[in-house]
Amino acid sequence: MVTTIKKPSSLIHEIQLEKVEEWCLFKFSTSLQLRLESLLDRKKADQLTPDEITELDAIGELDRIFTHINAMLTAQNANK
């Protein structure tokens, strides 16, 4: 049974800190990254269910949030 993700906050346990060069950045877990790629492939093939569209929206929002946070962290560290 697949659990439908409705809120980005329900995915917070799938976020990890990873050292990239001199920075610690937020990254998706391997399982969440694979799920995102799977959903994107299904979207390209126009095969998403309504629940999967909701899930993809939630993962996409979380991706945008952490991309922004990582950019802020990187910029702050570059200015030191």
PyMOL commands that set and color helices and strands:
alter all, ss='L'
color gray80, all
select helices_A, chain A and resi 8-14+30-44+50-78
alter helices_A, ss='H'
color red, helices_A
select strands_A, chain A and resi 15-20+23-28
alter strands_A, ss='S'
color yellow, strands_A
deselect
rebuild
show_as cartoon
